């Protein structure tokens, strides 16, 4: 067995209206969110990437771009 994993990274999504949390493959994130919001909420953007994860990603991107340098 090699040390590499063939599993794709997953991202947590939450829907406060449905009171659900699930994880989806990163490659299917946009499609899954769009489909859920369209089918369940008439297109209103209610389901979203877990806000804590989204904040962490935004911080990593800002740091990588040098936006957080003093």
C-alpha positions in Angstrom: 0.0 0.0 0.0 1.4 3.4 -1.0 1.0 6.3 1.4 -1.3 8.1 -1.0 -5.0 8.3 -0.5 -7.3 8.0 -3.5 -10.1 9.7 -1.6 -11.0 13.2 -2.7 -11.1 16.0 -0.1 -14.6 16.8 1.2 -16.1 20.0 2.4 -18.8 20.4 5.0 -21.9 22.2 3.9 -24.7 23.3 6.2 -28.3 24.3 5.6 -29.9 26.1 8.5 -33.4 26.0 7.0 -33.3 22.2 6.7 -31.2 21.8 9.9 -28.7 19.5 8.0 -25.0 19.2 7.7 -23.2 17.0 5.2 -19.9 16.6 3.5 -19.4 16.6 -0.2 -16.5 16.1 -2.5 -14.7 19.3 -3.4 -15.3 18.7 -7.1 -19.0 18.5 -6.6 -19.4 21.4 -4.1 -20.8 24.1 -6.4 -23.2 21.7 -8.2 -24.5 20.2 -4.9 -25.1 23.6 -3.3 -26.8 25.0 -6.4 -29.0 21.9 -6.7 -30.0 21.9 -3.1 -30.8 25.6 -3.0 -32.7 25.4 -6.3 -34.7 22.3 -5.3 -35.3 23.1 -1.6 -35.3 26.9 -1.4 -36.4 28.2 -4.8 -32.9 29.2 -5.6 -32.3 31.3 -2.5 -28.7 30.8 -1.2 -29.4 29.2 2.1 -27.2 26.1 2.1 -23.5 27.1 2.2 -20.0 25.9 3.0 -19.7 25.7 6.8 -18.9 29.3 7.7 -16.0 28.3 10.0 -14.4 26.4 7.2 -15.0 29.3 4.7 -13.4 31.7 7.1 -10.3 29.5 7.5 -9.9 29.2 3.8 -10.3 32.9 3.3 -7.6 33.5 6.0 -5.2 31.1 4.2 -5.8 32.7 0.9 -5.3 36.2 2.3 -2.1 35.1 4.1 -0.8 33.4 0.9 -1.5 36.7 -1.1 0.4 38.7 1.6 -2.8 40.6 2.6 -2.2 39.9 6.3 1.3 41.1 6.5 2.0 44.0 8.9 
